């Protein structure tokens, strides 16, 4: 099946949770035997997961090789049964998920999305997450939630800089209370000889 590096974490009860390819697993912490397994709904790899405050394991499909919008899956951390219907975003996402409490941040190919979890998903439509506003930007990568913002870099599709040079991607900050802003340093450094 599809493969992509997944993720691993220790749940609150000490059991190990893991995703790889299109599978989620729960492992006994002593024997490492699989005690629960769930094939994820799409025939694509899923890239890692986050644990929400209530323990819900949230993962999503990896949208690098497809233009289909990304699906968010919420699983019970003990049974790996779905806790809600798959939530389909308006666009695909390549980046890994980020969370703050029961709020999920998903960096899409044009926007960063904020979803709230209360046993089901609510897309925060008041959150202005458009980040591709500067010529040459490409899709964003994994966001870090800190200081009231979701911080991430773009340039996921690479650079058009000459061989041996590295471009500085755009730094974007999606405020948890207002819109998204991005800034770019239009310079490059040599990485050869």
N, CA, C and O atoms as a DFTB+ gen file, in Angstrom:
772 C
 N C O
     1  1       0.819      -1.198       0.000
     2  2       0.000       0.000       0.000
     3  2       0.851       1.245       0.000
     4  3       2.078       1.161      -0.069
     5  1       0.220       2.401       0.077
     6  2       0.953       3.665       0.076
     7  2       1.803       3.807       1.326
     8  3       1.398       3.383       2.408
     9  1       2.971       4.398       1.184
    10  2       3.878       4.563       2.320
    11  2       4.364       6.000       2.406
    12  3       4.602       6.651       1.388
    13  1       4.506       6.477       3.609
    14  2       5.080       7.779       3.911
    15  2       5.384       7.766       5.391
    16  3       4.624       7.175       6.158
    17  1       6.482       8.404       5.834
    18  2       6.781       8.410       7.266
    19  2       5.591       8.918       8.068
    20  3       5.046       9.984       7.783
    21  1       5.207       8.168       9.041
    22  2       4.054       8.518       9.853
    23  2       4.461       9.220      11.123
    24  3       5.291      10.129      11.104
    25  1       3.878       8.798      12.226
    26  2       4.182       9.405      13.504
    27  2       3.982       8.404      14.619
    28  3       3.394       7.340      14.426
    29  1       4.486       8.765      15.799
    30  2       4.375       7.908      16.962
    31  2       4.242       8.792      18.194
    32  3       4.852       9.859      18.272
    33  1       3.443       8.343      19.153
    34  2       3.264       9.090      20.404
    35  2       2.844       8.117      21.491
    36  3       2.375       7.014      21.211
    37  1       3.019       8.543      22.737
    38  2       2.543       7.776      23.872
    39  2       1.260       8.430      24.350
    40  3       1.242       9.617      24.673
    41  1       0.186       7.651      24.394
    42  2      -1.113       8.152      24.853
    43  2      -1.081       8.345      26.365
    44  3      -0.151       7.891      27.030
    45  1      -2.089       9.015      26.908
    46  2      -2.167       9.296      28.338
    47  2      -2.145       8.021      29.181
    48  3      -1.685       8.045      30.322
    49  1      -2.639       6.902      28.629
    50  2      -2.660       5.633      29.373
    51  2      -1.380       4.821      29.210
    52  3      -1.294       3.698      29.706
    53  1      -0.377       5.381      28.517
    54  2       0.912       4.720      28.351
    55  2       1.030       3.851      27.118
    56  3       2.128       3.398      26.795
    57  1      -0.076       3.603      26.415
    58  2      -0.012       2.815      25.192
    59  2       0.582       3.659      24.064
    60  3       0.524       4.889      24.098
    61  1       1.145       2.990      23.078
    62  2       1.813       3.663      21.966
    63  2       0.848       3.757      20.795
    64  3       0.237       2.765      20.398
    65  1       0.716       4.963      20.246
    66  2      -0.094       5.193      19.052
    67  2       0.847       5.460      17.891
    68  3       1.892       6.089      18.056
    69  1       0.466       4.973      16.706
    70  2       1.357       5.075      15.552
    71  2       0.538       5.158      14.275
    72  3      -0.507       4.517      14.157
    73  1       1.016       5.954      13.311
    74  2       0.481       5.929      11.953
    75  2       1.641       5.669      11.004
    76  3       2.764       6.122      11.226
    77  1       1.341       4.929       9.939
    78  2       2.299       4.714       8.863
    79  2       1.505       4.286       7.645
    80  3       0.626       3.429       7.736
    81  1       1.819       4.890       6.496
    82  2       1.057       4.579       5.291
    83  2      -0.395       4.969       5.501
    84  3      -0.676       6.117       5.843
    85  1      -1.325       4.043       5.305
    86  2      -2.741       4.353       5.531
    87  2      -3.301       3.600       6.729
    88  3      -4.493       3.296       6.776
    89  1      -2.426       3.295       7.715
    90  2      -2.832       2.547       8.899
    91  2      -2.533       3.321      10.183
    92  3      -1.545       4.049      10.273
    93  1      -3.405       3.146      11.166
    94  2      -3.172       3.612      12.537
    95  2      -3.126       2.372      13.422
    96  3      -3.886       1.426      13.212
    97  1      -2.233       2.377      14.413
    98  2      -2.080       1.241      15.323
    99  2      -1.982       1.721      16.764
   100  3      -1.529       2.831      17.043
   101  1      -2.421       0.845      17.675
   102  2      -2.225       1.032      19.110
   103  2      -1.418      -0.173      19.571
   104  3      -1.802      -1.318      19.330
   105  1      -0.281       0.094      20.245
   106  2       0.640      -0.963      20.648
   107  2       0.714      -1.063      22.165
   108  3       0.665      -0.057      22.872
   109  1       0.830      -2.285      22.647
   110  2       1.069      -2.506      24.069
   111  2       2.469      -1.970      24.394
   112  3       3.420      -2.292      23.682
   113  1       2.618      -1.162      25.448
   114  2       3.925      -0.558      25.719
   115  2       4.986      -1.548      26.204
   116  3       6.176      -1.235      26.158
   117  1       4.584      -2.727      26.665
   118  2       5.545      -3.704      27.175
   119  2       5.941      -4.726      26.118
   120  3       7.125      -5.022      25.956
   121  1       4.969      -5.262      25.403
   122  2       5.253      -6.305      24.411
   123  2       5.387      -5.752      22.994
   124  3       5.914      -6.427      22.110
   125  1       4.913      -4.526      22.777
   126  2       4.853      -3.887      21.454
   127  2       3.935      -4.636      20.493
   128  3       4.016      -4.446      19.279
   129  1       3.065      -5.481      21.029
   130  2       2.082      -6.158      20.197
   131  2       0.973      -5.179      19.812
   132  3       0.601      -4.303      20.592
   133  1       0.458      -5.344      18.606
   134  2      -0.653      -4.523      18.131
   135  2      -1.916      -4.961      18.873
   136  3      -2.300      -6.129      18.816
   137  1      -2.564      -4.015      19.572
   138  2      -3.808      -4.323      20.285
   139  2      -5.022      -3.729      19.570
   140  3      -6.158      -4.104      19.861
   141  1      -4.787      -2.809      18.642
   142  2      -5.862      -2.253      17.807
   143  2      -5.231      -1.743      16.518
   144  3      -4.104      -1.246      16.516
   145  1      -5.965      -1.872      15.437
   146  2      -5.487      -1.389      14.136
   147  2      -6.674      -0.834      13.362
   148  3      -7.797      -1.323      13.491
   149  1      -6.417       0.182      12.565
   150  2      -7.469       0.802      11.756
   151  2      -6.887       1.155      10.404
   152  3      -5.915       1.906      10.314
   153  1      -7.491       0.604       9.333
   154  2      -7.137       1.046       7.995
   155  2      -7.848       2.371       7.774
   156  3      -9.060       2.472       7.963
   157  1      -7.096       3.382       7.375
   158  2      -7.644       4.726       7.199
   159  2      -8.385       4.815       5.864
   160  3      -8.087       4.051       4.946
   161  1      -9.351       5.739       5.741
   162  2     -10.321       5.662       4.642
   163  2      -9.810       5.873       3.226
   164  3     -10.409       5.349       2.287
   165  1      -8.749       6.604       3.038
   166  2      -8.299       6.898       1.679
   167  2      -7.099       6.035       1.309
   168  3      -6.270       5.724       2.164
   169  1      -7.005       5.651       0.050
   170  2      -5.885       4.845      -0.406
   171  2      -4.691       5.742      -0.716
   172  3      -4.193       5.799      -1.840
   173  1      -4.259       6.431       0.322
   174  2      -3.101       7.330       0.269
   175  2      -2.393       7.247       1.609
   176  3      -2.988       6.799       2.589
   177  1      -1.147       7.665       1.676
   178  2      -0.490       7.697       2.979
   179  2      -1.048       8.831       3.848
   180  3      -1.558       9.830       3.342
   181  1      -0.939       8.651       5.143
   182  2      -1.316       9.672       6.133
   183  2      -0.038      10.110       6.825
   184  3       0.759       9.279       7.261
   185  1       0.158      11.437       6.925
   186  2       1.432      11.891       7.473
   187  2       1.286      12.390       8.912
   188  3       0.979      13.554       9.169
   189  1       1.515      11.478       9.813
   190  2       1.563      11.722      11.241
   191  2       0.184      12.021      11.816
   192  3      -0.833      11.779      11.166
   193  1       0.154      12.552      13.046
   194  2      -1.098      12.823      13.736
   195  2      -0.824      13.734      14.916
   196  3       0.330      13.973      15.269
   197  1      -1.881      14.240      15.522
   198  2      -1.806      14.992      16.777
   199  2      -2.817      14.376      17.732
   200  3      -3.764      13.709      17.314
   201  1      -2.599      14.613      19.024
   202  2      -3.545      14.218      20.060
   203  2      -4.171      15.480      20.624
   204  3      -3.462      16.390      21.055
   205  1      -5.491      15.539      20.623
   206  2      -6.196      16.683      21.180
   207  2      -6.295      16.533      22.696
   208  3      -5.961      15.481      23.241
   209  1      -6.753      17.584      23.375
   210  2      -6.847      17.558      24.836
   211  2      -7.674      16.401      25.366
   212  3      -7.366      15.870      26.433
   213  1      -8.717      15.997      24.652
   214  2      -9.554      14.896      25.122
   215  2      -8.993      13.524      24.718
   216  3      -9.646      12.503      24.931
   217  1      -7.784      13.498      24.136
   218  2      -7.138      12.255      23.747
   219  2      -7.395      11.833      22.317
   220  3      -6.748      10.908      21.827
   221  1      -8.327      12.489      21.630
   222  2      -8.649      12.125      20.250
   223  2      -7.387      12.168      19.384
   224  3      -6.621      13.131      19.412
   225  1      -7.199      11.100      18.622
   226  2      -6.078      10.992      17.684
   227  2      -6.564      11.508      16.335
   228  3      -7.517      10.969      15.772
   229  1      -5.917      12.551      15.812
   230  2      -6.349      13.183      14.570
   231  2      -5.242      13.042      13.529
   232  3      -4.084      13.372      13.786
   233  1      -5.618      12.546      12.352
   234  2      -4.666      12.380      11.265
   235  2      -5.303      12.877       9.970
   236  3      -6.494      13.187       9.933
   237  1      -4.506      12.950       8.918
   238  2      -5.005      13.382       7.611
   239  2      -4.187      12.723       6.520
   240  3      -3.047      12.311       6.734
   241  1      -4.789      12.632       5.352
   242  2      -4.056      12.067       4.221
   243  2      -3.039      13.082       3.712
   244  3      -3.188      14.290       3.896
   245  1      -2.007      12.557       3.071
   246  2      -0.887      13.334       2.554
   247  2      -1.187      13.702       1.107
   248  3      -1.237      12.822       0.247
   249  1      -1.389      14.985       0.824
   250  2      -1.861      15.422      -0.478
   251  2      -0.814      15.779      -1.507
   252  3      -1.126      16.477      -2.472
   253  1       0.426      15.325      -1.338
   254  2       1.481      15.736      -2.275
   255  2       1.259      15.227      -3.693
   256  3       1.499      15.960      -4.652
   257  1       0.807      13.995      -3.843
   258  2       0.675      13.402      -5.178
   259  2      -0.758      13.359      -5.677
   260  3      -1.088      12.560      -6.553
   261  1      -1.612      14.210      -5.126
   262  2      -3.013      14.240      -5.522
   263  2      -3.517      15.677      -5.422
   264  3      -2.992      16.466      -4.636
   265  1      -4.503      16.010      -6.194
   266  2      -5.119      17.334      -6.096
   267  2      -6.473      17.270      -5.407
   268  3      -7.199      18.263      -5.359
   269  1      -6.812      16.097      -4.871
   270  2      -8.060      15.913      -4.140
   271  2      -7.955      16.612      -2.783
   272  3      -6.906      16.542      -2.144
   273  1      -9.013      17.283      -2.330
   274  2      -8.968      17.930      -1.012
   275  2      -8.661      16.923       0.101
   276  3      -9.013      15.747       0.012
   277  1      -8.004      17.410       1.136
   278  2      -7.581      16.577       2.262
   279  2      -8.747      16.222       3.175
   280  3      -9.659      17.022       3.386
   281  1      -8.698      14.994       3.719
   282  2      -9.691      14.535       4.680
   283  2      -9.091      14.399       6.069
   284  3      -8.025      13.806       6.237
   285  1      -9.780      14.950       7.067
   286  2      -9.355      14.884       8.466
   287  2     -10.102      13.736       9.143
   288  3     -11.322      13.627       9.027
   289  1      -9.362      12.880       9.851
   290  2      -9.938      11.715      10.509
   291  2      -9.660      11.817      12.016
   292  3      -8.519      12.031      12.428
   293  1     -10.709      11.663      12.833
   294  2     -10.592      11.683      14.294
   295  2     -10.881      10.279      14.821
   296  3     -11.938       9.709      14.550
   297  1      -9.930       9.728      15.578
   298  2     -10.044       8.363      16.075
   299  2     -10.029       8.312      17.602
   300  3      -9.368       9.122      18.253
   301  1     -10.760       7.358      18.163
   302  2     -10.682       7.077      19.590
   303  2      -9.293       6.493      19.856
   304  3      -8.882       5.581      19.139
   305  1      -8.550       6.982      20.860
   306  2      -7.178       6.513      21.062
   307  2      -7.073       5.090      21.610
   308  3      -5.988       4.510      21.594
   309  1      -8.171       4.520      22.092
   310  2      -8.153       3.158      22.622
   311  2      -8.608       2.158      21.571
   312  3      -7.919       1.169      21.323
   313  1      -9.752       2.398      20.950
   314  2     -10.314       1.448      19.986
   315  2      -9.903       1.729      18.550
   316  3      -9.983       0.848      17.693
   317  1      -9.464       2.951      18.287
   318  2      -9.165       3.464      16.945
   319  2     -10.405       3.526      16.059
   320  3     -10.297       3.627      14.837
   321  1     -11.581       3.467      16.677
   322  2     -12.838       3.675      15.954
   323  2     -12.984       5.160      15.642
   324  3     -12.561       5.997      16.440
   325  1     -13.573       5.504      14.502
   326  2     -13.798       6.927      14.192
   327  2     -14.712       7.572      15.231
   328  3     -15.707       6.986      15.656
   329  1     -14.352       8.792      15.630
   330  2     -15.177       9.558      16.562
   331  2     -16.123      10.502      15.838
   332  3     -17.032      11.061      16.452
   333  1     -15.921      10.684      14.548
   334  2     -16.765      11.565      13.732
   335  2     -16.572      11.168      12.278
   336  3     -15.650      10.423      11.946
   337  1     -17.440      11.665      11.420
   338  2     -17.275      11.468       9.978
   339  2     -15.999      12.182       9.527
   340  3     -15.589      13.177      10.125
   341  1     -15.378      11.661       8.465
   342  2     -14.224      12.346       7.881
   343  2     -14.640      13.763       7.514
   344  3     -15.702      13.971       6.926
   345  1     -13.795      14.748       7.864
   346  2     -14.060      16.148       7.525
   347  2     -13.179      16.501       6.330
   348  3     -11.955      16.407       6.418
   349  1     -13.784      16.904       5.222
   350  2     -13.030      17.217       4.007
   351  2     -12.812      18.723       3.928
   352  3     -13.761      19.507       3.950
   353  1     -11.539      19.112       3.836
   354  2     -11.177      20.525       3.707
   355  2     -11.436      21.021       2.287
   356  3     -11.618      20.209       1.379
   357  1     -11.457      22.333       2.078
   358  2     -11.665      22.872       0.734
   359  2     -10.481      22.678      -0.221
   360  3     -10.637      22.873      -1.427
   361  1      -9.297      22.299       0.289
   362  2      -8.123      22.100      -0.572
   363  2      -7.247      21.011       0.026
   364  3      -7.490      20.547       1.140
   365  1      -6.233      20.609      -0.717
   366  2      -5.327      19.574      -0.234
   367  2      -4.312      20.161       0.754
   368  3      -4.129      21.375       0.831
   369  1      -3.670      19.284       1.491
   370  2      -2.641      19.684       2.444
   371  2      -1.486      18.710       2.357
   372  3      -1.685      17.497       2.277
   373  1      -0.281      19.246       2.372
   374  2       0.920      18.442       2.375
   375  2       1.535      18.433       3.767
   376  3       2.149      17.441       4.161
   377  1       1.384      19.504       4.508
   378  2       1.985      19.686       5.832
   379  2       1.378      18.759       6.873
   380  3       0.259      18.272       6.714
   381  1       2.133      18.522       7.942
   382  2       1.606      17.781       9.084
   383  2       0.675      18.691       9.883
   384  3       0.713      19.914       9.749
   385  1      -0.150      18.081      10.704
   386  2      -1.120      18.806      11.514
   387  2      -0.465      19.458      12.727
   388  3       0.608      19.049      13.170
   389  1      -1.141      20.486      13.257
   390  2      -0.748      21.129      14.513
   391  2      -2.005      21.349      15.327
   392  3      -3.090      21.521      14.772
   393  1      -1.860      21.343      16.639
   394  2      -3.025      21.537      17.499
   395  2      -2.650      22.343      18.729
   396  3      -1.511      22.328      19.196
   397  1      -3.648      23.044      19.232
   398  2      -3.536      23.782      20.488
   399  2      -4.815      23.481      21.257
   400  3      -5.867      24.050      20.965
   401  1      -4.726      22.585      22.239
   402  2      -5.923      22.158      22.954
   403  2      -6.803      21.323      22.042
   404  3      -6.382      20.282      21.538
   405  1      -8.032      21.789      21.835
   406  2      -8.963      21.116      20.930
   407  2      -9.147      21.915      19.638
   408  3     -10.160      21.770      18.953
   409  1      -8.169      22.752      19.311
   410  2      -8.176      23.514      18.065
   411  2      -7.099      22.957      17.153
   412  3      -5.937      22.833      17.541
   413  1      -7.503      22.623      15.935
   414  2      -6.616      22.017      14.952
   415  2      -6.252      23.044      13.893
   416  3      -7.113      23.793      13.429
   417  1      -4.981      23.085      13.507
   418  2      -4.503      23.948      12.422
   419  2      -3.991      23.053      11.304
   420  3      -3.207      22.133      11.537
   421  1      -4.444      23.336      10.084
   422  2      -4.048      22.565       8.915
   423  2      -3.545      23.541       7.860
   424  3      -4.296      24.400       7.399
   425  1      -2.270      23.412       7.473
   426  2      -1.707      24.245       6.409
   427  2      -2.063      23.586       5.088
   428  3      -1.553      22.513       4.766
   429  1      -2.941      24.231       4.321
   430  2      -3.295      23.751       2.999
   431  2      -2.335      24.290       1.966
   432  3      -1.301      24.859       2.317
   433  1      -2.660      24.122       0.700
   434  2      -1.778      24.588      -0.368
   435  2      -1.918      26.081      -0.650
   436  3      -1.057      26.662      -1.311
   437  1      -2.985      26.711      -0.161
   438  2      -3.200      28.156      -0.340
   439  2      -3.552      28.861       0.965
   440  3      -3.273      30.049       1.127
   441  1      -4.168      28.128       1.901
   442  2      -4.688      28.698       3.148
   443  2      -4.220      27.866       4.334
   444  3      -3.849      26.702       4.183
   445  1      -4.242      28.473       5.511
   446  2      -4.166      27.696       6.741
   447  2      -5.572      27.704       7.318
   448  3      -6.222      28.747       7.383
   449  1      -6.034      26.533       7.737
   450  2      -7.393      26.370       8.247
   451  2      -7.349      26.139       9.748
   452  3      -6.415      25.537      10.277
   453  1      -8.381      26.631      10.421
   454  2      -8.537      26.392      11.850
   455  2      -9.869      25.684      12.063
   456  3     -10.919      26.163      11.636
   457  1      -9.805      24.535      12.733
   458  2     -11.003      23.754      13.030
   459  2     -11.107      23.570      14.541
   460  3     -10.098      23.402      15.226
   461  1     -12.323      23.602      15.047
   462  2     -12.567      23.388      16.472
   463  2     -13.226      22.029      16.653
   464  3     -14.107      21.643      15.885
   465  1     -12.780      21.306      17.688
   466  2     -13.289      19.969      17.983
   467  2     -14.141      19.996      19.244
   468  3     -13.706      20.489      20.285
   469  1     -15.361      19.461      19.148
   470  2     -16.222      19.288      20.322
   471  2     -17.004      17.983      20.173
   472  3     -18.190      17.913      20.495
   473  1     -16.318      16.954      19.679
   474  2     -16.969      15.696      19.348
   475  2     -17.324      15.626      17.872
   476  3     -17.774      14.588      17.388
   477  1     -17.127      16.710      17.166
   478  2     -17.306      16.869      15.727
   479  2     -16.503      18.101      15.322
   480  3     -16.042      18.852      16.181
   481  1     -16.336      18.308      14.036
   482  2     -15.511      19.411      13.538
   483  2     -16.357      20.619      13.163
   484  3     -17.443      20.484      12.599
   485  1     -15.839      21.805      13.486
   486  2     -16.398      23.062      13.025
   487  2     -15.264      23.852      12.376
   488  3     -14.279      24.180      13.037
   489  1     -15.398      24.155      11.098
   490  2     -14.415      24.970      10.395
   491  2     -14.643      26.424      10.778
   492  3     -15.755      26.934      10.643
   493  1     -13.611      27.089      11.251
   494  2     -13.700      28.492      11.651
   495  2     -13.644      29.360      10.388
   496  3     -12.563      29.696       9.906
   497  1     -14.809      29.714       9.865
   498  2     -14.879      30.482       8.617
   499  2     -14.522      31.955       8.816
   500  3     -14.285      32.666       7.839
   501  1     -14.481      32.423      10.063
   502  2     -14.076      33.802      10.332
   503  2     -12.556      33.957      10.334
   504  3     -12.043      35.075      10.286
   505  1     -11.849      32.852      10.388
   506  2     -10.386      32.851      10.414
   507  2      -9.870      33.065       9.002
   508  3     -10.094      32.228       8.128
   509  1      -9.175      34.191       8.765
   510  2      -8.657      34.522       7.435
   511  2      -7.278      33.917       7.279
   512  3      -6.289      34.497       7.730
   513  1      -7.201      32.753       6.643
   514  2      -5.948      32.033       6.568
   515  2      -5.266      32.014       5.217
   516  3      -4.401      31.168       4.993
   517  1      -5.621      32.923       4.291
   518  2      -4.945      32.960       2.997
   519  2      -3.492      33.392       3.211
   520  3      -3.241      34.464       3.762
   521  1      -2.536      32.566       2.779
   522  2      -1.129      32.923       2.951
   523  2      -0.374      33.054       1.633
   524  3       0.694      33.666       1.620
   525  1      -0.862      32.525       0.551
   526  2      -0.144      32.647      -0.724
   527  2      -0.533      33.953      -1.387
   528  3      -1.442      34.000      -2.216
   529  1       0.158      35.001      -1.018
   530  2      -0.134      36.348      -1.508
   531  2       1.071      37.019      -2.153
   532  3       0.964      38.138      -2.654
   533  1       2.223      36.341      -2.143
   534  2       3.466      36.905      -2.682
   535  2       3.894      36.054      -3.871
   536  3       3.901      34.826      -3.784
   537  1       4.250      36.692      -4.974
   538  2       4.682      35.961      -6.162
   539  2       5.814      35.003      -5.816
   540  3       6.755      35.371      -5.114
   541  1       5.719      33.778      -6.311
   542  2       6.757      32.776      -6.089
   543  2       6.519      31.879      -4.892
   544  3       7.234      30.892      -4.717
   545  1       5.530      32.194      -4.058
   546  2       5.248      31.317      -2.926
   547  2       4.732      29.977      -3.421
   548  3       4.063      29.897      -4.451
   549  1       5.051      28.929      -2.677
   550  2       4.473      27.623      -2.925
   551  2       3.818      27.159      -1.622
   552  3       3.698      27.939      -0.677
   553  1       3.397      25.895      -1.567
   554  2       2.635      25.462      -0.402
   555  2       3.466      25.468       0.873
   556  3       4.691      25.349       0.842
   557  1       2.768      25.609       1.989
   558  2       3.403      25.685       3.300
   559  2       3.647      24.328       3.923
   560  3       3.057      23.316       3.545
   561  1       4.552      24.351       4.907
   562  2       4.920      23.148       5.658
   563  2       4.377      23.227       7.063
   564  3       3.599      24.125       7.386
   565  1       4.776      22.300       7.892
   566  2       4.275      22.084       9.238
   567  2       4.313      23.360      10.078
   568  3       5.333      24.046      10.145
   569  1       3.181      23.664      10.719
   570  2       3.073      24.864      11.550
   571  2       3.449      24.565      12.995
   572  3       3.169      23.485      13.516
   573  1       4.090      25.545      13.633
   574  2       4.371      25.520      15.065
   575  2       3.447      26.541      15.709
   576  3       3.383      27.688      15.268
   577  1       2.730      26.130      16.749
   578  2       1.808      27.020      17.438
   579  2       2.547      27.623      18.628
   580  3       2.930      26.903      19.550
   581  1       2.750      28.947      18.613
   582  2       3.466      29.636      19.693
   583  2       3.167      31.127      19.625
   584  3       2.932      31.674      18.548
   585  1       3.178      31.771      20.768
   586  2       3.027      33.233      20.860
   587  2       1.792      33.739      20.129
   588  3       1.846      34.778      19.471
   589  1       0.683      33.019      20.235
   590  2      -0.568      33.463      19.638
   591  2      -0.646      33.351      18.137
   592  3      -1.475      34.012      17.512
   593  1       0.208      32.520      17.536
   594  2       0.201      32.390      16.076
   595  2       0.599      30.980      15.672
   596  3       1.207      30.238      16.444
   597  1       0.241      30.631      14.447
   598  2       0.713      29.405      13.810
   599  2       1.827      29.828      12.855
   600  3       1.561      30.484      11.848
   601  1       3.064      29.462      13.161
   602  2       4.235      29.876      12.395
   603  2       4.626      28.759      11.433
   604  3       4.712      27.598      11.832
   605  1       4.862      29.104      10.167
   606  2       5.260      28.085       9.196
   607  2       5.993      28.738       8.037
   608  3       5.933      29.952       7.844
   609  1       6.688      27.903       7.268
   610  2       7.399      28.344       6.073
   611  2       6.711      27.776       4.847
   612  3       6.083      26.718       4.890
   613  1       6.848      28.518       3.745
   614  2       6.355      27.984       2.488
   615  2       7.550      27.413       1.720
   616  3       8.529      26.999       2.341
   617  1       7.495      27.382       0.425
   618  2       8.540      26.849      -0.447
   619  2       8.525      25.327      -0.467
   620  3       9.558      24.695      -0.686
   621  1       7.356      24.740      -0.239
   622  2       7.228      23.291      -0.240
   623  2       7.505      22.646      -1.586
   624  3       7.892      21.479      -1.651
   625  1       7.310      23.401      -2.663
   626  2       7.572      22.848      -3.995
   627  2       9.001      23.099      -4.454
   628  3       9.343      22.793      -5.596
   629  1       9.841      23.652      -3.583
   630  2      11.232      23.877      -3.940
   631  2      11.467      25.297      -4.427
   632  3      10.640      26.187      -4.228
   633  1      12.586      25.485      -5.056
   634  2      13.024      26.818      -5.452
   635  2      13.455      26.833      -6.911
   636  3      13.808      25.803      -7.484
   637  1      13.419      28.009      -7.490
   638  2      13.912      28.155      -8.857
   639  2      15.288      28.827      -8.858
   640  3      15.743      29.327      -9.887
   641  1      15.942      28.832      -7.698
   642  2      17.264      29.434      -7.595
   643  2      18.284      28.591      -8.363
   644  3      18.106      27.379      -8.490
   645  1      19.363      29.223      -8.882
   646  2      20.403      28.449      -9.566
   647  2      20.976      27.370      -8.652
   648  3      20.950      27.499      -7.428
   649  1      21.502      26.292      -9.272
   650  2      22.085      25.198      -8.498
   651  2      23.145      25.738      -7.546
   652  3      23.941      26.602      -7.913
   653  1      23.147      25.224      -6.332
   654  2      24.142      25.653      -5.362
   655  2      23.703      26.846      -4.542
   656  3      24.503      27.372      -3.768
   657  1      22.454      27.300      -4.679
   658  2      21.976      28.435      -3.896
   659  2      20.688      28.019      -3.185
   660  3      19.937      27.175      -3.674
   661  1      20.457      28.611      -2.052
   662  2      19.265      28.308      -1.264
   663  2      18.451      29.577      -1.121
   664  3      18.987      30.607      -0.711
   665  1      17.178      29.528      -1.445
   666  2      16.331      30.694      -1.246
   667  2      15.784      30.673       0.172
   668  3      15.672      29.612       0.787
   669  1      15.446      31.843       0.684
   670  2      14.803      31.934       1.983
   671  2      13.303      31.910       1.756
   672  3      12.767      32.809       1.109
   673  1      12.614      30.902       2.273
   674  2      11.164      30.850       2.072
   675  2      10.462      31.938       2.877
   676  3      11.064      32.600       3.723
   677  1       9.202      32.101       2.596
   678  2       8.388      33.071       3.290
   679  2       8.070      32.565       4.689
   680  3       7.724      31.397       4.865
   681  1       8.185      33.442       5.687
   682  2       7.759      33.132       7.043
   683  2       6.348      33.670       7.202
   684  3       6.109      34.862       7.008
   685  1       5.424      32.807       7.550
   686  2       4.032      33.198       7.711
   687  2       3.619      33.036       9.157
   688  3       4.042      32.098       9.834
   689  1       2.792      33.953       9.625
   690  2       2.225      33.862      10.965
   691  2       0.719      34.037      10.844
   692  3       0.240      35.092      10.429
   693  1      -0.017      33.011      11.205
   694  2      -1.477      33.076      11.215
   695  2      -1.887      33.342      12.656
   696  3      -1.845      32.442      13.494
   697  1      -2.283      34.574      12.942
   698  2      -2.655      34.955      14.300
   699  2      -3.873      34.174      14.757
   700  3      -4.767      33.884      13.961
   701  1      -3.908      33.837      16.029
   702  2      -5.072      33.141      16.559
   703  2      -6.252      34.083      16.756
   704  3      -7.360      33.630      17.044
   705  1      -6.028      35.408      16.603
   706  2      -7.125      36.372      16.773
   707  2      -7.382      37.231      15.544
   708  3      -8.425      37.880      15.466
   709  1      -6.457      37.255      14.575
   710  2      -6.679      38.074      13.377
   711  2      -6.236      37.308      12.151
   712  3      -6.263      36.077      12.158
   713  1      -5.829      37.993      11.102
   714  2      -5.512      37.358       9.829
   715  2      -4.124      36.783       9.750
   716  3      -3.448      36.603      10.763
   717  1      -3.703      36.497       8.529
   718  2      -2.415      35.889       8.248
   719  2      -1.525      36.904       7.569
   720  3      -1.977      37.653       6.703
   721  1      -0.252      36.937       7.959
   722  2       0.703      37.806       7.277
   723  2       1.955      36.996       6.971
   724  3       2.336      36.098       7.723
   725  1       2.583      37.333       5.849
   726  2       3.794      36.638       5.426
   727  2       4.841      37.666       5.062
   728  3       4.508      38.736       4.551
   729  1       6.101      37.361       5.317
   730  2       7.186      38.252       4.905
   731  2       8.277      37.412       4.271
   732  3       8.519      36.274       4.674
   733  1       8.929      37.982       3.282
   734  2       9.966      37.255       2.556
   735  2      11.212      38.116       2.475
   736  3      11.149      39.315       2.205
   737  1      12.348      37.470       2.715
   738  2      13.647      38.113       2.501
   739  2      14.116      37.675       1.133
   740  3      14.432      36.501       0.941
   741  1      14.172      38.586       0.175
   742  2      14.516      38.251      -1.206
   743  2      16.035      38.189      -1.352
   744  3      16.643      39.062      -1.972
   745  1      16.634      37.164      -0.783
   746  2      18.072      36.983      -0.908
   747  2      18.368      35.502      -0.901
   748  3      17.497      34.680      -0.614
   749  1      19.600      35.171      -1.218
   750  2      20.009      33.775      -1.239
   751  2      21.445      33.676      -0.747
   752  3      22.212      34.636      -0.831
   753  1      21.793      32.518      -0.241
   754  2      23.167      32.283       0.199
   755  2      23.733      31.133      -0.609
   756  3      23.008      30.217      -0.996
   757  1      25.026      31.186      -0.859
   758  2      25.676      30.116      -1.586
   759  2      25.910      28.927      -0.661
   760  3      26.267      29.110       0.502
   761  1      25.715      27.725      -1.160
   762  2      25.982      26.539      -0.368
   763  2      27.052      25.680      -1.038
   764  3      27.212      24.511      -0.686
   765  1      27.780      26.241      -1.991
   766  2      28.859      25.504      -2.650
   767  2      30.190      26.143      -2.301
   768  3      30.265      27.316      -1.934
   769  1      31.251      25.331      -2.427
   770  2      32.647      25.646      -2.284
   771  2      33.016      26.858      -1.625
   772  3      34.204      27.150      -1.491
